[in-house]
C-alpha cells in the first residue's frame, strides 16, 4: 500500500474521479458518470467492437441503466497502478460489479481487469480510453 507521501496530486485527482464514478454508478447518476469521460472517449470492451465519442459513452451509460433496471448493482474498483506523465496517465486494475436482484435471489458478479487512459484538460482529468477483459 502506498503512503500518502508516495501519491502525487495528479494521482489523487484521478483516484477522486474514480470514487466519484463509483458513487455515480451506484446511484445511476448519468450526468455525473458522463462528466468523467472526454467527448472523444474510446471504449474497447472485451468482445465488443471499438466505439468512440457519444457511441462509446452512450453504451456505457446504457449498460449502467440496464444494470439498475432490475437490480441494485454495487461497483468496486481495485487500482493496481496509476502512472502519470505530463497531461496523460494510465491506470490498471480490477473491477467487480455485484448485481443483487431487487426481488431477492442470488447475486451475480462481473469481474474484469481493465486499463484506462486519462487526459488532463481545463476541467480536470477525464477518461479517454477504456479497455477491459475477463
N, C-alpha and C positions, 0 to 999 in steps of 0.2 A: 504494500500500500504506500502511495506517495504521501509525503508530508506536505503541508500547505506551502512550505518554502520551496518545494520542488515543482510546484504548479505555476505556470505563467498566467498573467492576466488574460491573455487570449484563450488559453485552455479553460480557465474558469468561466469565461463568457460562453464558450461552446458547451460546457457542462451545464450551465444555467439554461441555455437554449434547449438542451435535451430534457431537463427537468420540466421546462415549460411545455414541451411537446408531450411528455408523459401525461401531465395534468390535462392538457387539451384533448388528447386521445381518449383518455378515460371518461371525459365529460362530453365527448363527441362535439367539441367546440371547433367547428370548421374554420372560422376566421383566424383563430389563434394557431391552428395547425398550419394553415395556408401561409401565415406570416413568416414561417421559418424556412420556406422554400424560395429560392431565387426564381424569377419568372422563366428562366431558361433551364430549370431543373431537368435532369435526365434520370429516368428510372430504368434500372437494369435488373429487375426482379427475376429470380430463377424461373426458368421455363416459360418466360413471357417475352414478347418482342420488346425491343428498346423503345421507350417513349420519351418525348421531350416536351417541355413547356406545359401548357394547360392540359394536354392529353395525359401527361405523367402525373401532374398534381391532382387533376380531377379523378384519376384512377385511384390514387392513394386515399383521397377523401371518400370516394365511393366505397372502398373496402372497409374503411372505418365505420361508415354509416351502416353497411351490411352487418358488420360485427355487432353493432348496437341494436339492430332491429329485433333480435330475438335473445340477446344475451347481454351480460354485463362484463365486457372484456377488461382485463387488467394487464397493463404493459410493464415489463421490467426490462431495462437496458443495462447490460453489464459492459462497460467500456474497458477494453484491454489496453488500448493505446490511443493517445491523441498526439499528433506531431504537427507543429505549426512552423511554416516557413513563409515569412512575409505576410501577404494577404491571402494565402492559401493554407489549408490544413486538411489533414485526413484523420479519421478515427476508424478503428476497427473494434469489433466486439461481438457480442451475442445478444439477441433479444428473445424474450419469451412472452407470448401472449397467452393468458389464461382466459378461457371462454367458459363462463358459468351460465348455463341456460336460466333464463328468468323464471321459467315454470318449474325449476328444480331438475334434478338429474345430475349425472356425472359431468364434471368439467372436462374440456378438451384443451390441448396445448398446441401451440405453434412455436417451434424453436428454430431460430435461424442465426447463422453467422452473417455479419454484414461488414461492408466497407463503405464509408461515406466521405465525400469530399466537400469541404466548406470553403466559402469565399467571403472575405471581409469587404463590406461596402459601406456606404454612408449610414445605413441604418443597422449596422452590426453584421454579425456572422449569419450567413444563410447557406443552407444545403444546396449544392449544385449538381451532385451526382450521388445516387444511392444504388448499391449493388448488394444482393443477398444470395445465400444458398442454404440448403438444409444440410 
